[in-house]
Amino acid sequence: MSSLKKNVKIAVALRTARAAIGWNQQEFADEMGVAKSTIARIETLEVSPRADVLLQAMEVFGIAGVEVDFFKADNLAVVVTPHALANAELRLMNEALRRSDRKGPLTLIREEIAAKEMASSRRKGPLTELSEQVTNRSRSKPNS
């Protein structure tokens, strides 16, 4: 296998494993103790990863519950454990981890529920109720 194909396999492995865990490049770099640019340059084929960085990445992924095997001839295997899937679900549902311009399913559900509650109840605030009471009293008083 050519050097380029090996590097492509590594780049795809890193991206796939990161995505399975839910890490962006910066989070993965922080876990690895390297600069984000190092991860980006490996994933965009600008550099070949050093052996120690590659081994450390496999260790970090393994701890997070993702096993990567790119030593098979032409295949790349990424196995995500149930524990890693559960963690990914929690990250995906965590609104605090989303960009401010992205609304997740929980936000949409909450907004839909709130809209339904407002439409069905049409509750009146205390000032509206007081205003209606005053209006009703003034209507019921005889004119002098």
N, CA, C and O atoms as a GROMACS GRO file, in nm:
protein
  576
    1MET      N    1   0.086  -0.118   0.000
    1MET     CA    2   0.000   0.000   0.000
    1MET      C    3   0.090   0.124   0.000
    1MET      O    4   0.190   0.129   0.071
    2SER      N    5   0.053   0.221  -0.079
    2SER     CA    6   0.135   0.342  -0.090
    2SER      C    7   0.127   0.425   0.038
    2SER      O    8   0.034   0.411   0.118
    3SER      N    9   0.225   0.511   0.053
    3SER     CA   10   0.229   0.599   0.169
    3SER      C   11   0.107   0.691   0.174
    3SER      O   12   0.052   0.716   0.281
    4LEU      N   13   0.066   0.741   0.058
    4LEU     CA   14  -0.051   0.828   0.053
    4LEU      C   15  -0.176   0.754   0.100
    4LEU      O   16  -0.254   0.807   0.179
    5LYS      N   17  -0.195   0.632   0.052
    5LYS     CA   18  -0.313   0.554   0.093
    5LYS      C   19  -0.312   0.526   0.242
    5LYS      O   20  -0.416   0.527   0.307
    6LYS      N   21  -0.194   0.500   0.297
    6LYS     CA   22  -0.184   0.479   0.442
    6LYS      C   23  -0.224   0.605   0.517
    6LYS      O   24  -0.296   0.598   0.617
    7ASN      N   25  -0.178   0.720   0.470
    7ASN     CA   26  -0.212   0.846   0.536
    7ASN      C   27  -0.360   0.879   0.522
    7ASN      O   28  -0.420   0.934   0.614
    8VAL      N   29  -0.419   0.845   0.407
    8VAL     CA   30  -0.564   0.864   0.389
    8VAL      C   31  -0.639   0.777   0.489
    8VAL      O   32  -0.735   0.822   0.551
    9LYS      N   33  -0.596   0.654   0.503
    9LYS     CA   34  -0.660   0.562   0.597
    9LYS      C   35  -0.651   0.616   0.741
    9LYS      O   36  -0.748   0.610   0.816
   10ILE      N   37  -0.536   0.669   0.776
   10ILE     CA   38  -0.517   0.726   0.910
   10ILE      C   39  -0.607   0.849   0.929
   10ILE      O   40  -0.671   0.863   1.033
   11ALA      N   41  -0.611   0.936   0.829
   11ALA     CA   42  -0.694   1.057   0.839
   11ALA      C   43  -0.841   1.021   0.855
   11ALA      O   44  -0.912   1.079   0.937
   12VAL      N   45  -0.887   0.925   0.776
   12VAL     CA   46  -1.028   0.882   0.785
   12VAL      C   47  -1.053   0.817   0.921
   12VAL      O   48  -1.159   0.838   0.981
   13ALA      N   49  -0.958   0.740   0.969
   13ALA     CA   50  -0.973   0.675   1.100
   13ALA      C   51  -0.986   0.779   1.211
   13ALA      O   52  -1.073   0.768   1.298
   14LEU      N   53  -0.899   0.880   1.207
   14LEU     CA   54  -0.904   0.984   1.311
   14LEU      C   55  -1.036   1.060   1.307
   14LEU      O   56  -1.100   1.081   1.410
   15ARG      N   57  -1.077   1.100   1.189
   15ARG     CA   58  -1.203   1.175   1.175
   15ARG      C   59  -1.323   1.091   1.219
   15ARG      O   60  -1.412   1.140   1.289
   16THR      N   61  -1.325   0.966   1.177
   16THR     CA   62  -1.438   0.878   1.209
   16THR      C   63  -1.446   0.852   1.359
   16THR      O   64  -1.553   0.860   1.419
   17ALA      N   65  -1.332   0.822   1.419
   17ALA     CA   66  -1.330   0.796   1.563
   17ALA      C   67  -1.369   0.921   1.642
   17ALA      O   68  -1.445   0.913   1.738
   18ARG      N   69  -1.316   1.036   1.600
   18ARG     CA   70  -1.353   1.162   1.668
   18ARG      C   71  -1.503   1.186   1.660
   18ARG      O   72  -1.567   1.220   1.759
   19ALA      N   73  -1.558   1.166   1.539
   19ALA     CA   74  -1.702   1.189   1.519
   19ALA      C   75  -1.784   1.093   1.604
   19ALA      O   76  -1.887   1.132   1.660
   20ALA      N   77  -1.741   0.969   1.614
   20ALA     CA   78  -1.814   0.872   1.695
   20ALA      C   79  -1.818   0.912   1.841
   20ALA      O   80  -1.918   0.890   1.910
   21ILE      N   81  -1.711   0.971   1.888
   21ILE     CA   82  -1.705   1.016   2.027
   21ILE      C   83  -1.776   1.149   2.044
   21ILE      O   84  -1.830   1.178   2.151
   22GLY      N   85  -1.776   1.230   1.939
   22GLY     CA   86  -1.839   1.361   1.946
   22GLY      C   87  -1.741   1.474   1.970
   22GLY      O   88  -1.781   1.583   2.010
   23TRP      N   89  -1.615   1.448   1.947
   23TRP     CA   90  -1.513   1.548   1.969
   23TRP      C   91  -1.486   1.628   1.842
   23TRP      O   92  -1.484   1.572   1.732
   24ASN      N   93  -1.466   1.757   1.857
   24ASN     CA   94  -1.414   1.836   1.745
   24ASN      C   95  -1.262   1.826   1.750
   24ASN      O   96  -1.207   1.764   1.841
   25GLN      N   97  -1.195   1.887   1.655
   25GLN     CA   98  -1.049   1.877   1.650
   25GLN      C   99  -0.984   1.933   1.777
   25GLN      O  100  -0.886   1.877   1.827
   26GLN      N  101  -1.038   2.044   1.828
   26GLN     CA  102  -0.978   2.106   1.947
   26GLN      C  103  -0.992   2.014   2.068
   26GLN      O  104  -0.897   1.997   2.144
   27GLU      N  105  -1.110   1.956   2.086
   27GLU     CA  106  -1.130   1.866   2.200
   27GLU      C  107  -1.038   1.744   2.191
   27GLU      O  108  -0.980   1.702   2.291
   28PHE      N  109  -1.024   1.690   2.071
   28PHE     CA  110  -0.935   1.575   2.053
   28PHE      C  111  -0.790   1.616   2.080
   28PHE      O  112  -0.716   1.544   2.146
   29ALA      N  113  -0.750   1.731   2.029
   29ALA     CA  114  -0.614   1.780   2.052
   29ALA      C  115  -0.588   1.799   2.202
   29ALA      O  116  -0.480   1.767   2.251
   30ASP      N  117  -0.688   1.851   2.273
   30ASP     CA  118  -0.674   1.869   2.418
   30ASP      C  119  -0.655   1.734   2.487
   30ASP      O  120  -0.571   1.720   2.577
   31GLU      N  121  -0.732   1.634   2.446
   31GLU     CA  122  -0.718   1.499   2.503
   31GLU      C  123  -0.580   1.442   2.475
   31GLU      O  124  -0.522   1.371   2.558
   32MET      N  125  -0.527   1.473   2.357
   32MET     CA  126  -0.397   1.422   2.315
   32MET      C  127  -0.281   1.502   2.373
   32MET      O  128  -0.168   1.452   2.380
   33GLY      N  129  -0.307   1.626   2.413
   33GLY     CA  130  -0.200   1.712   2.460
   33GLY      C  131  -0.115   1.767   2.348
   33GLY      O  132   0.004   1.793   2.365
   34VAL      N  133  -0.178   1.785   2.230
   34VAL     CA  134  -0.109   1.842   2.114
   34VAL      C  135  -0.186   1.963   2.066
   34VAL      O  136  -0.298   1.989   2.111
   35ALA      N  137  -0.127   2.037   1.975
   35ALA     CA  138  -0.195   2.154   1.918
   35ALA      C  139  -0.304   2.109   1.821
   35ALA      O  140  -0.292   2.006   1.755
   36LYS      N  141  -0.409   2.188   1.813
   36LYS     CA  142  -0.516   2.159   1.718
   36LYS      C  143  -0.462   2.150   1.576
   36LYS      O  144  -0.508   2.068   1.496
   37SER      N  145  -0.365   2.236   1.545
   37SER     CA  146  -0.309   2.236   1.411
   37SER      C  147  -0.244   2.102   1.376
   37SER      O  148  -0.241   2.063   1.260
   38THR      N  149  -0.191   2.034   1.476
   38THR     CA  150  -0.133   1.901   1.452
   38THR      C  151  -0.239   1.804   1.402
   38THR      O  152  -0.218   1.731   1.306
   39ILE      N  153  -0.354   1.804   1.470
   39ILE     CA  154  -0.464   1.717   1.431
   39ILE      C  155  -0.514   1.757   1.292
   39ILE      O  156  -0.535   1.670   1.206
   40ALA      N  157  -0.532   1.884   1.270
   40ALA     CA  158  -0.583   1.932   1.142
   40ALA      C  159  -0.488   1.895   1.028
   40ALA      O  160  -0.532   1.853   0.921
   41ARG      N  161  -0.359   1.910   1.050
   41ARG     CA  162  -0.261   1.880   0.945
   41ARG      C  163  -0.256   1.731   0.913
   41ARG      O  164  -0.235   1.693   0.798
   42ILE      N  165  -0.274   1.647   1.015
   42ILE     CA  166  -0.278   1.502   0.989
   42ILE      C  167  -0.405   1.467   0.912
   42ILE      O  168  -0.401   1.390   0.816
   43GLU      N  169  -0.518   1.524   0.955
   43GLU     CA  170  -0.646   1.491   0.892
   43GLU      C  171  -0.661   1.547   0.751
   43GLU      O  172  -0.744   1.499   0.675
   44THR      N  173  -0.582   1.646   0.715
   44THR     CA  174  -0.589   1.702   0.580
   44THR      C  175  -0.469   1.659   0.496
   44THR      O  176  -0.444   1.715   0.389
   45LEU      N  177  -0.395   1.560   0.544
   45LEU     CA  178  -0.283   1.499   0.472
   45LEU      C  179  -0.166   1.593   0.448
   45LEU      O  180  -0.085   1.571   0.358
   46GLU      N  181  -0.156   1.698   0.529
   46GLU     CA  182  -0.042   1.789   0.516
   46GLU      C  183   0.085   1.727   0.573
   46GLU      O  184   0.196   1.754   0.526
   47VAL      N  185   0.068   1.642   0.675
   47VAL     CA  186   0.182   1.572   0.735
   47VAL      C  187   0.142   1.428   0.765
   47VAL      O  188   0.024   1.396   0.778
   48SER      N  189   0.242   1.344   0.776
   48SER     CA  190   0.221   1.206   0.822
   48SER      C  191   0.234   1.208   0.974
   48SER      O  192   0.322   1.275   1.028
   49PRO      N  193   0.149   1.135   1.043
   49PRO     CA  194   0.159   1.136   1.189
   49PRO      C  195   0.283   1.059   1.235
   49PRO      O  196   0.322   0.958   1.175
   50ARG      N  197   0.343   1.108   1.341
   50ARG     CA  198   0.452   1.034   1.403
   50ARG      C  199   0.393   0.910   1.470
   50ARG      O  200   0.276   0.909   1.508
   51ALA      N  201   0.474   0.809   1.484
   51ALA     CA  202   0.427   0.683   1.542
   51ALA      C  203   0.375   0.704   1.685
   51ALA      O  204   0.273   0.647   1.723
   52ASP      N  205   0.446   0.786   1.764
   52ASP     CA  206   0.403   0.806   1.902
   52ASP      C  207   0.268   0.878   1.909
   52ASP      O  208   0.188   0.849   1.998
   53VAL      N  209   0.243   0.970   1.817
   53VAL     CA  210   0.114   1.041   1.814
   53VAL      C  211   0.003   0.944   1.774
   53VAL      O  212  -0.106   0.948   1.831
   54LEU      N  213   0.031   0.860   1.677
   54LEU     CA  214  -0.068   0.763   1.632
   54LEU      C  215  -0.101   0.662   1.742
   54LEU      O  216  -0.218   0.631   1.763
   55LEU      N  217  -0.001   0.613   1.811
   55LEU     CA  218  -0.025   0.520   1.922
   55LEU      C  219  -0.103   0.586   2.035
   55LEU      O  220  -0.192   0.526   2.094
   56GLN      N  221  -0.069   0.710   2.063
   56GLN     CA  222  -0.141   0.783   2.168
   56GLN      C  223  -0.287   0.803   2.128
   56GLN      O  224  -0.376   0.791   2.211
   57ALA      N  225  -0.312   0.834   2.001
   57ALA     CA  226  -0.449   0.852   1.953
   57ALA      C  227  -0.529   0.723   1.971
   57ALA      O  228  -0.644   0.727   2.015
   58MET      N  229  -0.468   0.610   1.937
   58MET     CA  230  -0.538   0.482   1.952
   58MET      C  231  -0.569   0.454   2.099
   58MET      O  232  -0.673   0.398   2.131
   59GLU      N  233  -0.477   0.493   2.187
   59GLU     CA  234  -0.499   0.475   2.330
   59GLU      C  235  -0.613   0.565   2.380
   59GLU      O  236  -0.700   0.520   2.454
   60VAL      N  237  -0.613   0.691   2.338
   60VAL     CA  238  -0.718   0.785   2.377
   60VAL      C  239  -0.854   0.737   2.326
   60VAL      O  240  -0.952   0.741   2.399
   61PHE      N  241  -0.858   0.693   2.201
   61PHE     CA  242  -0.984   0.641   2.146
   61PHE      C  243  -1.029   0.518   2.223
   61PHE      O  244  -1.147   0.503   2.253
   62GLY      N  245  -0.935   0.429   2.255
   62GLY     CA  246  -0.970   0.307   2.329
   62GLY      C  247  -1.031   0.338   2.465
   62GLY      O  248  -1.128   0.274   2.506
   63ILE      N  249  -0.975   0.434   2.534
   63ILE     CA  250  -1.029   0.475   2.664
   63ILE      C  251  -1.170   0.530   2.648
   63ILE      O  252  -1.255   0.510   2.734
   64ALA      N  253  -1.194   0.600   2.538
   64ALA     CA  254  -1.326   0.658   2.512
   64ALA      C  255  -1.425   0.555   2.458
   64ALA      O  256  -1.543   0.585   2.440
   65GLY      N  257  -1.378   0.433   2.431
   65GLY     CA  258  -1.468   0.328   2.385
   65GLY      C  259  -1.476   0.310   2.235
   65GLY      O  260  -1.571   0.251   2.184
   66VAL      N  261  -1.376   0.360   2.164
   66VAL     CA  262  -1.373   0.345   2.018
   66VAL      C  263  -1.242   0.275   1.981
   66VAL      O  264  -1.133   0.323   2.012
   67GLU      N  265  -1.256   0.163   1.914
   67GLU     CA  266  -1.139   0.088   1.870
   67GLU      C  267  -1.120   0.107   1.721
   67GLU      O  268  -1.214   0.092   1.644
   68VAL      N  269  -0.998   0.139   1.681
   68VAL     CA  270  -0.967   0.163   1.540
   68VAL      C  271  -0.862   0.061   1.497
   68VAL      O  272  -0.760   0.042   1.563
   69ASP      N  273  -0.890  -0.005   1.385
   69ASP     CA  274  -0.793  -0.100   1.329
   69ASP      C  275  -0.772  -0.067   1.183
   69ASP      O  276  -0.857  -0.097   1.099
   70PHE      N  277  -0.661  -0.005   1.152
   70PHE     CA  278  -0.630   0.026   1.013
   70PHE      C  279  -0.511  -0.055   0.963
   70PHE      O  280  -0.449  -0.021   0.862
   71PHE      N  281  -0.479  -0.163   1.034
   71PHE     CA  282  -0.368  -0.247   0.993
   71PHE      C  283  -0.411  -0.358   0.898
   71PHE      O  284  -0.326  -0.428   0.843
   72LYS      N  285  -0.542  -0.374   0.878
   72LYS     CA  286  -0.589  -0.471   0.780
   72LYS      C  287  -0.551  -0.419   0.641
   72LYS      O  288  -0.537  -0.298   0.621
   73ALA      N  289  -0.536  -0.507   0.548
   73ALA     CA  290  -0.485  -0.472   0.415
   73ALA      C  291  -0.554  -0.351   0.354
   73ALA      O  292  -0.493  -0.244   0.344
   74ASP      N  293  -0.677  -0.364   0.313
   74ASP     CA  294  -0.746  -0.254   0.245
   74ASP      C  295  -0.861  -0.197   0.326
   74ASP      O  296  -0.924  -0.100   0.284
   75ASN      N  297  -0.888  -0.255   0.441
   75ASN     CA  298  -1.004  -0.213   0.520
   75ASN      C  299  -0.964  -0.122   0.635
   75ASN      O  300  -0.849  -0.116   0.678
   76LEU      N  301  -1.063  -0.052   0.681
   76LEU     CA  302  -1.050   0.029   0.802
   76LEU      C  303  -1.167  -0.009   0.891
   76LEU      O  304  -1.283   0.003   0.850
   77ALA      N  305  -1.138  -0.053   1.011
   77ALA     CA  306  -1.244  -0.092   1.103
   77ALA      C  307  -1.248   0.004   1.222
   77ALA      O  308  -1.147   0.027   1.288
   78VAL      N  309  -1.366   0.058   1.246
   78VAL     CA  310  -1.389   0.143   1.363
   78VAL      C  311  -1.504   0.081   1.440
   78VAL      O  312  -1.616   0.073   1.390
   79VAL      N  313  -1.476   0.038   1.562
   79VAL     CA  314  -1.577  -0.026   1.645
   79VAL      C  315  -1.609   0.067   1.761
   79VAL      O  316  -1.521   0.110   1.834
   80VAL      N  317  -1.738   0.098   1.775
   80VAL     CA  318  -1.784   0.188   1.881
   80VAL      C  319  -1.860   0.104   1.983
   80VAL      O  320  -1.960   0.041   1.950
   81THR      N  321  -1.812   0.105   2.106
   81THR     CA  322  -1.874   0.025   2.212
   81THR      C  323  -2.007   0.088   2.255
   81THR      O  324  -2.030   0.207   2.233
   82PRO      N  325  -2.094   0.009   2.317
   82PRO     CA  326  -2.219   0.067   2.369
   82PRO      C  327  -2.196   0.182   2.466
   82PRO      O  328  -2.272   0.279   2.468
   83HIS      N  329  -2.092   0.172   2.546
   83HIS     CA  330  -2.059   0.280   2.640
   83HIS      C  331  -2.027   0.410   2.565
   83HIS      O  332  -2.074   0.518   2.602
   84ALA      N  333  -1.948   0.398   2.459
   84ALA     CA  334  -1.914   0.516   2.379
   84ALA      C  335  -2.038   0.572   2.309
   84ALA      O  336  -2.052   0.694   2.297
   85LEU      N  337  -2.127   0.485   2.264
   85LEU     CA  338  -2.251   0.531   2.202
   85LEU      C  339  -2.337   0.607   2.302
   85LEU      O  340  -2.396   0.710   2.268
   86ALA      N  341  -2.345   0.556   2.425
   86ALA     CA  342  -2.423   0.624   2.528
   86ALA      C  343  -2.364   0.762   2.558
   86ALA      O  344  -2.437   0.859   2.575
   87ASN      N  345  -2.230   0.770   2.565
   87ASN     CA  346  -2.165   0.899   2.589
   87ASN      C  347  -2.189   0.995   2.472
   87ASN      O  348  -2.212   1.114   2.492
   88ALA      N  349  -2.184   0.942   2.350
   88ALA     CA  350  -2.209   1.026   2.233
   88ALA      C  351  -2.352   1.080   2.236
   88ALA      O  352  -2.375   1.196   2.201
   89GLU      N  353  -2.446   0.997   2.276
   89GLU     CA  354  -2.586   1.042   2.285
   89GLU      C  355  -2.599   1.157   2.384
   89GLU      O  356  -2.667   1.256   2.357
   90LEU      N  357  -2.534   1.144   2.498
   90LEU     CA  358  -2.540   1.251   2.598
   90LEU      C  359  -2.481   1.380   2.544
   90LEU      O  360  -2.536   1.488   2.566
   91ARG      N  361  -2.369   1.370   2.475
   91ARG     CA  362  -2.306   1.490   2.416
   91ARG      C  363  -2.395   1.552   2.311
   91ARG      O  364  -2.409   1.674   2.304
   92LEU      N  365  -2.456   1.468   2.227
   92LEU     CA  366  -2.540   1.520   2.120
   92LEU      C  367  -2.666   1.588   2.174
   92LEU      O  368  -2.717   1.682   2.113
   93MET      N  369  -2.714   1.542   2.287
   93MET     CA  370  -2.836   1.599   2.344
   93MET      C  371  -2.806   1.718   2.436
   93MET      O  372  -2.898   1.788   2.478
   94ASN      N  373  -2.680   1.742   2.466
   94ASN     CA  374  -2.642   1.850   2.557
   94ASN      C  375  -2.641   1.983   2.481
   94ASN      O  376  -2.550   2.010   2.402
   95GLU      N  377  -2.741   2.065   2.506
   95GLU     CA  378  -2.754   2.193   2.437
   95GLU      C  379  -2.638   2.287   2.466
   95GLU      O  380  -2.604   2.371   2.383
   96ALA      N  381  -2.576   2.274   2.582
   96ALA     CA  382  -2.465   2.363   2.620
   96ALA      C  383  -2.343   2.341   2.530
   96ALA      O  384  -2.259   2.431   2.517
   97LEU      N  385  -2.333   2.225   2.469
   97LEU     CA  386  -2.219   2.196   2.383
   97LEU      C  387  -2.242   2.238   2.238
   97LEU      O  388  -2.153   2.225   2.154
   98ARG      N  389  -2.361   2.289   2.209
   98ARG     CA  390  -2.393   2.330   2.071
   98ARG      C  391  -2.355   2.475   2.047
   98ARG      O  392  -2.350   2.556   2.140
   99ARG      N  393  -2.328   2.504   1.922
   99ARG     CA  394  -2.306   2.643   1.884
   99ARG      C  395  -2.436   2.720   1.908
   99ARG      O  396  -2.545   2.662   1.902
  100SER      N  397  -2.424   2.848   1.933
  100SER     CA  398  -2.542   2.928   1.966
  100SER      C  399  -2.641   2.937   1.850
  100SER      O  400  -2.760   2.961   1.871
  101ASP      N  401  -2.594   2.917   1.727
  101ASP     CA  402  -2.686   2.926   1.612
  101ASP      C  403  -2.748   2.791   1.576
  101ASP      O  404  -2.818   2.779   1.475
  102ARG      N  405  -2.724   2.691   1.658
  102ARG     CA  406  -2.780   2.557   1.631
  102ARG      C  407  -2.880   2.522   1.740
  102ARG      O  408  -2.851   2.535   1.859
  103LYS      N  409  -2.996   2.479   1.699
  103LYS     CA  410  -3.094   2.434   1.795
  103LYS      C  411  -3.105   2.283   1.784
  103LYS      O  412  -3.121   2.228   1.675
  104GLY      N  413  -3.096   2.219   1.897
  104GLY     CA  414  -3.105   2.074   1.899
  104GLY      C  415  -3.248   2.028   1.916
  104GLY      O  416  -3.338   2.111   1.930
  105PRO      N  417  -3.270   1.899   1.914
  105PRO     CA  418  -3.404   1.845   1.926
  105PRO      C  419  -3.473   1.881   2.056
  105PRO      O  420  -3.594   1.901   2.059
  106LEU      N  421  -3.398   1.891   2.165
  106LEU     CA  422  -3.461   1.926   2.293
  106LEU      C  423  -3.514   2.068   2.291
  106LEU      O  424  -3.624   2.094   2.341
  107THR      N  425  -3.439   2.160   2.233
  107THR     CA  426  -3.484   2.298   2.224
  107THR      C  427  -3.612   2.306   2.141
  107THR      O  428  -3.706   2.375   2.178
  108LEU      N  429  -3.614   2.237   2.029
  108LEU     CA  430  -3.732   2.239   1.943
  108LEU      C  431  -3.853   2.180   2.014
  108LEU      O  432  -3.964   2.232   2.003
  109ILE      N  433  -3.831   2.070   2.086
  109ILE     CA  434  -3.942   2.008   2.160
  109ILE      C  435  -3.993   2.102   2.268
  109ILE      O  436  -4.114   2.119   2.284
  110ARG      N  437  -3.901   2.164   2.344
  110ARG     CA  438  -3.943   2.258   2.449
  110ARG      C  439  -4.024   2.375   2.390
  110ARG      O  440  -4.126   2.414   2.446
  111GLU      N  441  -3.977   2.428   2.278
  111GLU     CA  442  -4.048   2.540   2.215
  111GLU      C  443  -4.187   2.497   2.169
  111GLU      O  444  -4.284   2.572   2.182
  112GLU      N  445  -4.197   2.378   2.115
  112GLU     CA  446  -4.327   2.327   2.068
  112GLU      C  447  -4.422   2.308   2.185
  112GLU      O  448  -4.540   2.344   2.176
  113ILE      N  449  -4.374   2.252   2.294
  113ILE     CA  450  -4.457   2.231   2.414
  113ILE      C  451  -4.503   2.365   2.470
  113ILE      O  452  -4.620   2.382   2.504
  114ALA      N  453  -4.412   2.460   2.479
  114ALA     CA  454  -4.447   2.593   2.532
  114ALA      C  455  -4.552   2.660   2.444
  114ALA      O  456  -4.645   2.721   2.496
  115ALA      N  457  -4.538   2.649   2.313
  115ALA     CA  458  -4.636   2.710   2.223
  115ALA      C  459  -4.773   2.645   2.240
  115ALA      O  460  -4.875   2.714   2.238
  116LYS      N  461  -4.777   2.514   2.256
  116LYS     CA  462  -4.904   2.444   2.276
  116LYS      C  463  -4.969   2.484   2.409
  116LYS      O  464  -5.090   2.506   2.416
  117GLU      N  465  -4.887   2.494   2.513
  117GLU     CA  466  -4.940   2.534   2.643
  117GLU      C  467  -4.998   2.674   2.638
  117GLU      O  468  -5.105   2.698   2.694
  118MET      N  469  -4.930   2.765   2.573
  118MET     CA  470  -4.980   2.902   2.563
  118MET      C  471  -5.108   2.907   2.483
  118MET      O  472  -5.202   2.979   2.518
  119ALA      N  473  -5.115   2.831   2.375
  119ALA     CA  474  -5.233   2.832   2.290
  119ALA      C  475  -5.353   2.771   2.362
  119ALA      O  476  -5.465   2.819   2.347
  120SER      N  477  -5.329   2.666   2.439
  120SER     CA  478  -5.442   2.599   2.504
  120SER      C  479  -5.489   2.671   2.630
  120SER      O  480  -5.609   2.672   2.658
  121SER      N  481  -5.400   2.731   2.704
  121SER     CA  482  -5.440   2.792   2.830
  121SER      C  483  -5.482   2.937   2.816
  121SER      O  484  -5.576   2.983   2.881
  122ARG      N  485  -5.412   3.009   2.732
  122ARG     CA  486  -5.439   3.153   2.718
  122ARG      C  487  -5.456   3.217   2.853
  122ARG      O  488  -5.551   3.292   2.878
  123ARG      N  489  -5.363   3.186   2.941
  123ARG     CA  490  -5.368   3.240   3.077
  123ARG      C  491  -5.352   3.390   3.076
  123ARG      O  492  -5.283   3.448   2.993
  124LYS      N  493  -5.419   3.451   3.171
  124LYS     CA  494  -5.412   3.596   3.185
  124LYS      C  495  -5.323   3.629   3.304
  124LYS      O  496  -5.330   3.565   3.408
  125GLY      N  497  -5.243   3.728   3.285
  125GLY     CA  498  -5.158   3.774   3.394
  125GLY      C  499  -5.238   3.853   3.495
  125GLY      O  500  -5.352   3.889   3.466
  126PRO      N  501  -5.184   3.881   3.612
  126PRO     CA  502  -5.256   3.953   3.718
  126PRO      C  503  -5.298   4.093   3.677
  126PRO      O  504  -5.405   4.139   3.718
  127LEU      N  505  -5.220   4.162   3.599
  127LEU     CA  506  -5.257   4.297   3.557
  127LEU      C  507  -5.376   4.293   3.462
  127LEU      O  508  -5.464   4.380   3.468
  128THR      N  509  -5.379   4.194   3.373
  128THR     CA  510  -5.491   4.181   3.280
  128THR      C  511  -5.619   4.151   3.356
  128THR      O  512  -5.724   4.209   3.328
  129GLU      N  513  -5.610   4.061   3.453
  129GLU     CA  514  -5.728   4.028   3.534
  129GLU      C  515  -5.777   4.150   3.611
  129GLU      O  516  -5.898   4.175   3.615
  130LEU      N  517  -5.687   4.226   3.673
  130LEU     CA  518  -5.723   4.345   3.748
  130LEU      C  519  -5.789   4.447   3.656
  130LEU      O  520  -5.889   4.509   3.693
  131SER      N  521  -5.732   4.465   3.537
  131SER     CA  522  -5.789   4.559   3.441
  131SER      C  523  -5.931   4.519   3.402
  131SER      O  524  -6.020   4.604   3.392
  132GLU      N  525  -5.953   4.390   3.380
  132GLU     CA  526  -6.087   4.343   3.343
  132GLU      C  527  -6.186   4.362   3.458
  132GLU      O  528  -6.302   4.396   3.435
  133GLN      N  529  -6.141   4.342   3.583
  133GLN     CA  530  -6.228   4.362   3.698
  133GLN      C  531  -6.270   4.508   3.708
  133GLN      O  532  -6.387   4.538   3.732
  134VAL      N  533  -6.176   4.598   3.691
  134VAL     CA  534  -6.206   4.741   3.697
  134VAL      C  535  -6.304   4.778   3.586
  134VAL      O  536  -6.399   4.852   3.611
  135THR      N  537  -6.282   4.729   3.467
  135THR     CA  538  -6.371   4.758   3.353
  135THR      C  539  -6.510   4.704   3.380
  135THR      O  540  -6.609   4.773   3.353
  136ASN      N  541  -6.519   4.585   3.432
  136ASN     CA  542  -6.650   4.524   3.461
  136ASN      C  543  -6.724   4.601   3.570
  136ASN      O  544  -6.846   4.617   3.562
  137ARG      N  545  -6.653   4.649   3.672
  137ARG     CA  546  -6.717   4.726   3.779
  137ARG      C  547  -6.770   4.858   3.726
  137ARG      O  548  -6.880   4.901   3.761
  138SER      N  549  -6.689   4.922   3.641
  138SER     CA  550  -6.733   5.052   3.590
  138SER      C  551  -6.854   5.035   3.498
  138SER      O  552  -6.936   5.126   3.490
  139ARG      N  553  -6.867   4.926   3.432
  139ARG     CA  554  -6.983   4.900   3.345
  139ARG      C  555  -7.108   4.870   3.427
  139ARG      O  556  -7.219   4.905   3.388
  140SER      N  557  -7.087   4.804   3.543
  140SER     CA  558  -7.204   4.766   3.624
  140SER      C  559  -7.257   4.881   3.711
  140SER      O  560  -7.368   4.870   3.762
  141LYS      N  561  -7.182   4.990   3.730
  141LYS     CA  562  -7.229   5.103   3.810
  141LYS      C  563  -7.331   5.182   3.728
  141LYS      O  564  -7.314   5.206   3.609
  142PRO      N  565  -7.438   5.222   3.797
  142PRO     CA  566  -7.537   5.306   3.726
  142PRO      C  567  -7.480   5.446   3.702
  142PRO      O  568  -7.403   5.497   3.783
  143ASN      N  569  -7.517   5.505   3.591
  143ASN     CA  570  -7.472   5.641   3.559
  143ASN      C  571  -7.544   5.740   3.649
  143ASN      O  572  -7.663   5.723   3.673
  144SER      N  573  -7.477   5.841   3.701
  144SER     CA  574  -7.540   5.939   3.788
  144SER      C  575  -7.571   6.063   3.713
  144SER      O  576  -7.626   6.158   3.770
   0.00000   0.00000   0.00000
